[in-house]
């Protein structure tokens, strides 16, 4: 029997925090008071879903997105009630699937949280945590909040500015935060713009500029020039349903065979390429073969040797991410049109330095053949993607936990070390009772809890251990 005085504090009120709160509330039938500490005015508006730009869409079909795997139709019913299908005239992609605006999904997540009776939003920033005889206390604003269990759901950190731009860090033409839509909207239509990065963040920014009829050339520059791949087109009927079951399913036999031979990242890559080649010979697309491996990353990644994980992150991550994080068809269409008329160009190269010049920022880079380029831009926007430290450098709560030794950086250098139950592993090498960490900060341990279809089942797998600990 769960004690009535038991309490949960969740630090972070973006998607991960709300998913944890809602699933735990439903698992305990609202018997446990849950406080979500989040400084934003609304829950559910984390880094990914705070945007209100109509061209920033989910990069996966609507059916793949939910708060609780136990209620898979909750989002569809919300969209029907809100008139989203009627009002968003561009929601259907060219492949036939529905791609919801990210701002709409954030509103849905917030509404689910508000409809959960035992969830309370404490609007403040968490900065410290301390032990008490009964559990923990979290300092949120000026208040110390008591908790039996604390769940760390701090999500992704904002993109960190590459060191090569240190000399122009305060330049008026540099936008370090690509999600600063107010600054993006003020870019003159004739400005020459450099996007540092070519992933989905760069695609978001390019889409915003293109929709505003930006006439100056937009250059997307990244180390390898690799861009996100498109989704399957057309998407077969029913192919997006049952994704959670596939993620929770067994590891593909060929992956298990590679691991049984003690194969690592390269062996898995070769095996996947063979399966994609075989699919191509049958006339089938590459996406199903890739997805089979992607869905099981959380199962096999923890079993890879650390040296293999580092090898993957160093040599294969760019290729993997391009196939893993696919483009919404609507944005891909806009980008392709801009490329055809020369407004958007992609370049591959290693940035050497950036310096302030009259009227802008000059950037020097070298391509893979050693040819050097030096070009002036009016505006440079940092679109380098996820912060491996998950914002630890600017998040006082994470900094406090690191200083106390309650959490440690994962051996891969991505996020923080946790065990199979999502308990953070401290500097003493032991998992912490009463603490959990979920979502992107656990990427080093689990490989890919970086999107809704993978965070939701991660939370579902964690819930029974939290419920058992509350009842202990």
Secondary structure, DSSP 4 states (H G I P E B T S, - for coil): ---TT-EEEEE--SHHHHHHHHHHHHHTTT-SEEEEE-SSSSTT--TTT----TT-B-SS-GGG--S-GGGTTHHHHHHHHHTHHHH-TT-B-TTS-B--BHHHHHHHHHHHHHTSTTEEEE-S-EEEEEEETTEEEEEETTEEEEESEEEE---PPPPPPPGGGGGGTT-TTEES-TT-HHHHTTS-TT--EEEE--SHHHHHHHHHHHHTT--S-EEEEESS---PPBPPSSPPTTTTTTHHHHHTSPPPHHHHHHHHTT--HHHHHHHHHHHHHHHHHTT--SHHHHHHHHTTHHHHGGGS-HHHHHHIIIIIHHHHHHHHSPBPHHHHHHHHHHHHTTSEEEEE-EEEEEEEETTEEEEEEE-TTS-EEEEEESEEEE-----TTTTTTT-HHHHHHHHHTSS-B-TTSSSB-B-TT-PBB-TTSSBPTTEEE-GGGGHHHHS---SHHHHHHHHHHHHHHHHHHHH-
